[in-house]
Amino acid sequence: MFMRFRAISLSGLILIMMALSGLPGDAQQAQPTEYQLKAAFLFNFAKFVEWPPKAFASKTSPMVIGILGDNPFQDDLTRMIRDRSVDEHPLKVLEIKEFPSPEATNCHILFISNSQKAHLTNIIESLRGIAVLTVGEAGNFTESGGMIKFYVEQTKIRFQINQDAATKASLKISSKLMSLSSKPGG
């Protein structure tokens, strides 16, 4: 019951952020799309993950959110993060069309599109030990070594976290974010 309340609270926070960002989602407009909500989650993941200092060239270097493969967000993610920063790091979106790409290792968060599903194992392996938070939607994402997997359950977007993979990449995921994730298999 408590977890459900916290998940609903996070959803409410995301809807408020979307309204402030100019995305559809307020009471006067249509419900946000799946990828508008996922864009809001990505923005929030940036707030609840700690990267090692060496992951940034300086205290004010951009925090890069990469999209590997097809971009299902269109412009929603760019609008969501426009003029925003996390811990003095301005947020930036980088589209990476194909794997392999050295640009993937320069991201702090890497959303791996379903268009790259055939390369998932190789992508995850190429990022092993590098401080890149990997996020995806493939059914076997966390089992393959990815860190956060989105999935839809009864029309709600949920996420699952692979804490071991994050720890191996020197990333610290806050206990608040961990408490909102679902358990493996669910």
N, C-alpha and C positions, 0 to 999 in steps of 0.2 A: 504494500500500500504506500509506504513512504517513498519507494523508488518511483512509483507511478506519479506521485505528486511532484517530485523533483523533475521528472521528465516533462511533465506538463508545464512546469514553471519555465524550463529551458525553452520549450516551444513558444511560450508566451513572450519570452525575452527576444527570441529570434524574430517573431512577428513585429514586435516594437522596433527592433533594429531595421527591419526591412522597410517599415513605414518611414522611418527617419532617413533611410537611404534613397527613397524615391522609388522603391520597388513595389509592385502590387502587393497587397496584403492587408491594407487597412479595411475598416468596416464598410467603406464606400465602394471598394473595388473587389474584383474576383479573388478567390483564394490563391495563394502563391503556388507556383508550379513546384514539382519535385526538385528541379535543379536550382530554383531560387532558394528553397529550404536547404539544400545541400551546400550551396554557396555560403549561406549564413553559418552552417555548421563548420565549414572550412575556416571561416573568419574566427569563429569561437575556438576552434582547435588551436589556432595560433596563440590565443591568450592563455590556454591551459597546458601548454607544453613548454618545457625549458630546454633550450639548446645549449650545448657547451660554448663557452666564449669563443673558441677557435672557429665556430661555425660562421662567424661574422668577421669581415675584414676590419670593421671599426664599430664603435658604439651606436653609430647612426646609419650603418649600411642598410640597404633595403632587405626586408624579409621577402623572399621570393616564393610565390605559390605557383608551381608549375602544373601544366596540364599536358600529359603525355598522350598523344593520339588525337582522336576526334574530340572537339570541344562541345560537350553537351550543355554547358552553361551559357553559351553564346556570349552576350555582354553582361549577364547578370552578376557574375563574380567580380568583374572589373568595376561595375557600378557599386557593388557592395563594399569594396575596400577603398574606393576613391577617397583620397585625402585622409586616410586613416593610418594609424601606426600602432605597433605593439612594442612596448618598452623602448621607445624612441626609434624604432626601426620602421620606416615607411613601408607599406605593403605594396607589392608589385606582382602582376600576373605575367607569366611567361608561357607562351604556347610552344610546345615541342611536338612537331608533327610525327616523327618516326623514331623508333628505337633501332639500333643503338644511337645514343646522342650524349656527348660529354656534358651538354647543358643540364641533364638530369641531376648530375652530382652537384650542380651549383644552386639547386633549389633547397628550400627549408621544408616545404610541404610539396609533395608530388602526388597529384591526383592521376591515377593510372586508369585511363578510359577503357571501357569494354572493347574498344577497337583494337586494343593491344593484348587481349586475353591470350592469344596464341603465344605471346612472348613473355607472359607473366613470370614464369620461373627464371628466365634469363635476366629480366629486368630486376627482380628482387635480388638475385645473386650478384648482379653488378653493383648494387647499392649496399651490400652487406658491410656493416661496420662504419658506414658513412652516416653522418647526422642529418638524414633526410627522413621526415615523417611521411611514410607511404600510406596513401588512402586509395581505396578502390571499391568496386562493386561485384567483382567476380565471385561466384559461389564459394570458391576455394581460396579466397584472397588471404585470409589470416592463416589458414593451414599451410599456405605456400610461403609464409614468412612476411606477408604484408602486415602493417601495423594497425590500420583501422579499416574495417569493412562496413560500408553502408548496405542496408537491406530494408525492404519494405515489409511491414507486418500489419495486416488489417488496416491498410491505407496510411499507416504512420511510418515515418522514416526512423529507423533505429540504427545503432552502430555497435560494433563489436571490436574490442581492443585486444591485440596480441602484445601484452606487456613485455614478454621476453624479447621479442624482436625490437621493441623500442629501447629497452635497456641495453641490448647489444650494440645499438647505434648511439649510445651515450645520450639518449633523450629521456627526460623525466616528465612523465605524464602525471598531472595533478590528481590527487585522490578524489577531488570533486568530479573531474571528468571520468575517472575510473568508475565511480559510483553510478554514473548515468549510463554506462555501457551495459549491454546484455551479456549474459554468460555464453560460453561456446555452445553451439548447437541450438541457440535460440534467438 
